[in-house]
Amino acid sequence: MLDGAKRWIGGADTADLIAVFARDTATDLIRAFLVERTAPGLRLETMRGKVSLRPMQNMQVTLENVRVPDDARLGRVNGWADVARLLRAMRSDVAWIATGLQAGALEAAIAYVQHREQFGRPLASFALVQEKLARMLGNLTASLGLVVQLSIRQDAGDYRDENSALAKMWTALHARETAALGRELLGGNGLLLEHDAARFFADAEAVYSYEGTHEITSLIVGRALTGHSAFL
Ligand SMILES: Cc1cc2nc3c(=O)[nH]c(=O)nc-3n(C[C@H](O)[C@H](O)[C@H](O)COP(=O)(O)OP(=O)(O)OC[C@H]3O[C@@H](n4cnc5c(N)ncnc54)[C@H](O)[C@@H]3O)c2cc1C
């Protein structure tokens, strides 16, 4: 029997099966179940007004006395260590997303400043514009180095929670700056949805907070560095 609620579940309204992680009250261990979207007691509510990652619909999922058969349980999730293994892989994916987002923001900014003219010259010819582009490229290049290194370790089966937490934390932090610089470079147009810069700017905020917030991923790294957990 499953009881509980979780917000922000992406794509839950179209999925046939929803993966639910729940604490077993008898053993205190985390278990995972595949629950049919139409199961009695499972309720979905659309979350409205989201400004980031707008194509993806997120739902509030509420479970009240939802009965699931034992064969709906994922046998390889038997505690927090197994959940951490999944989060480790997902944070690596998000670090790549934060890196790709920066490449998109840089590309959009370069395209714009080449054709927009002020004072009779393209924006691209101004020194301060070039400084922002250089910072964006620096952030992108450093992020790329980090995620490539992480993926090499991941492929070799030699990476830990703190490795993917660091990559997620650091790339998302810099994606936020890169996207903001790109937004700046478009001036007022950077605030219009019709320009990619605004989309990257808004999406960077989601990437910064989901799949382990900046703070929590930092604390995972801090725990590895010091041996002290600041959050548990
Ligand atoms: C666009 C989007 C898509 C998402 N998709 C999914 C999805 O598909 N599936 C899913 O399960 N979840 C999803 N999430 C949820 C996401 O993982 C959470 O929003 C995220 O983990 C943060 O949790 P919260 O929003 O409850 O923030 P809170 O936990 O309330 O945190 C608020 C702030 O307090 C800080 N904070 C909390 N605890 C501590 C602490 N101990 N020390 C220091 N700071 C702390 C946080 O870092 C954050 O800055 C999504 C979220 C977003 C925004």
The ligand as a Tripos MOL2 file, in Angstrom:
@<TRIPOS>MOLECULE
LIG
   53    58     1     0     0
SMALL
NO_CHARGES

@<TRIPOS>ATOM
      1 C1         11.5730   21.9920  -13.7460 C.3       1 LIG1
      2 C2         11.6590   20.9340  -12.6940 C.ar      1 LIG1
      3 C3         11.5060   19.5980  -13.0410 C.ar      1 LIG1
      4 C4         11.5280   18.6130  -12.0640 C.ar      1 LIG1
      5 N1         11.3100   17.3150  -12.4250 N.ar      1 LIG1
      6 C5         11.2490   16.3640  -11.4660 C.ar      1 LIG1
      7 C6         10.9270   15.0080  -11.8120 C.ar      1 LIG1
      8 O1         10.6840   14.6800  -12.9800 O.2       1 LIG1
      9 N2         10.8670   14.0980  -10.8090 N.ar      1 LIG1
     10 C7         11.1050   14.4220   -9.5110 C.ar      1 LIG1
     11 O2         11.0640   13.5620   -8.6420 O.2       1 LIG1
     12 N3         11.3960   15.6980   -9.1530 N.ar      1 LIG1
     13 C8         11.4700   16.6660  -10.0950 C.ar      1 LIG1
     14 N4         11.7580   17.9650   -9.7320 N.ar      1 LIG1
     15 C9         11.8890   18.2850   -8.3160 C.3       1 LIG1
     16 C10        13.2770   18.7390   -7.9170 C.3       1 LIG1
     17 O3         14.1390   17.6500   -7.8260 O.3       1 LIG1
     18 C11        13.1470   19.5450   -6.6210 C.3       1 LIG1
     19 O4         12.5080   20.7660   -6.9270 O.3       1 LIG1
     20 C12        14.4930   19.7910   -5.9890 C.3       1 LIG1
     21 O5         15.0300   18.5860   -5.5050 O.3       1 LIG1
     22 C13        14.4020   20.7690   -4.8370 C.3       1 LIG1
     23 O6         13.4160   20.3790   -3.9410 O.3       1 LIG1
     24 P1         12.3360   21.4610   -3.5020 P.3       1 LIG1
     25 O7         11.8160   22.1390   -4.7240 O.co2     1 LIG1
     26 O8         11.3730   20.7630   -2.6090 O.co2     1 LIG1
     27 O9         13.1440   22.5580   -2.7110 O.3       1 LIG1
     28 P2         13.4220   22.5940   -1.1300 P.3       1 LIG1
     29 O10        13.9190   21.2580   -0.6770 O.co2     1 LIG1
     30 O11        12.2450   23.1860   -0.4440 O.co2     1 LIG1
     31 O12        14.6390   23.5940   -1.0710 O.3       1 LIG1
     32 C14        14.4870   25.0130   -1.1400 C.3       1 LIG1
     33 C15        15.8700   25.6320   -0.9720 C.3       1 LIG1
     34 O13        16.4100   25.2570    0.3090 O.3       1 LIG1
     35 C16        17.6760   24.6280    0.1100 C.3       1 LIG1
     36 N5         17.8840   23.5860    1.1070 N.ar      1 LIG1
     37 C17        17.0620   22.5450    1.4380 C.ar      1 LIG1
     38 N6         17.6220   21.7990    2.3880 N.ar      1 LIG1
     39 C18        18.8260   22.3530    2.6790 C.ar      1 LIG1
     40 C19        19.8830   22.0210    3.5790 C.ar      1 LIG1
     41 N7         19.8220   20.9670    4.3880 N.pl3     1 LIG1
     42 N8         20.9590   22.8250    3.5930 N.ar      1 LIG1
     43 C20        21.0530   23.8990    2.7860 C.ar      1 LIG1
     44 N9         20.0900   24.2620    1.8990 N.ar      1 LIG1
     45 C21        18.9940   23.4890    1.8620 C.ar      1 LIG1
     46 C22        17.6160   24.0340   -1.2870 C.3       1 LIG1
     47 O14        18.9040   23.7780   -1.8020 O.3       1 LIG1
     48 C23        16.8690   25.1240   -2.0260 C.3       1 LIG1
     49 O15        17.7350   26.1610   -2.3840 O.3       1 LIG1
     50 C24        11.7520   18.9650  -10.7090 C.ar      1 LIG1
     51 C25        11.9290   20.3120  -10.3760 C.ar      1 LIG1
     52 C26        11.8870   21.2870  -11.3450 C.ar      1 LIG1
     53 C27        12.0680   22.7320  -10.9390 C.3       1 LIG1
@<TRIPOS>BOND
     1     1     2 1
     2     2     3 ar
     3     2    52 ar
     4     3     4 ar
     5     4     5 ar
     6     4    50 ar
     7     5     6 ar
     8     6     7 ar
     9     6    13 1
    10     7     8 2
    11     7     9 ar
    12     9    10 ar
    13    10    11 2
    14    10    12 ar
    15    12    13 ar
    16    13    14 ar
    17    14    15 1
    18    14    50 ar
    19    15    16 1
    20    16    17 1
    21    16    18 1
    22    18    19 1
    23    18    20 1
    24    20    21 1
    25    20    22 1
    26    22    23 1
    27    23    24 1
    28    24    25 2
    29    24    26 1
    30    24    27 1
    31    27    28 1
    32    28    29 2
    33    28    30 1
    34    28    31 1
    35    31    32 1
    36    32    33 1
    37    33    34 1
    38    33    48 1
    39    34    35 1
    40    35    36 1
    41    35    46 1
    42    36    37 ar
    43    36    45 ar
    44    37    38 ar
    45    38    39 ar
    46    39    40 ar
    47    39    45 ar
    48    40    41 1
    49    40    42 ar
    50    42    43 ar
    51    43    44 ar
    52    44    45 ar
    53    46    47 1
    54    46    48 1
    55    48    49 1
    56    50    51 ar
    57    51    52 ar
    58    52    53 1
@<TRIPOS>SUBSTRUCTURE
     1 LIG1         1 GROUP 0 **** ****
